[in-house]
Amino acid sequence: MLDPTMVAAKMAETAADIRNGTGLPIPARTRNQVLPSAEDWARIRARFGLEG
């Protein structure tokens, strides 16, 4: 059996790790269809060496 509180806590922890690791914000449900900004794309492309 899964404890819903522990599942929610682990999901929040995972979201924080993703946000801290990539620098990208985790979008709210109302913004699910919104792409990252041009600044976010540039930062991520630079981080992975895709500029050029």
RALINZI-V476961 format. One record per helix or strand of 3 or more residues. SS is the DSSP state (alpha for helix, beta for strand). FROM is the first residue (numbers start at 1). TO is the last residue. Records with the same first field share a line. If there is no record, write none. Layout:
# RALINZI-V476961
SS->FROM-TO / FROM-TO
This chain:
# RALINZI-V476961
alpha->4-22 / 29-31 / 38-47
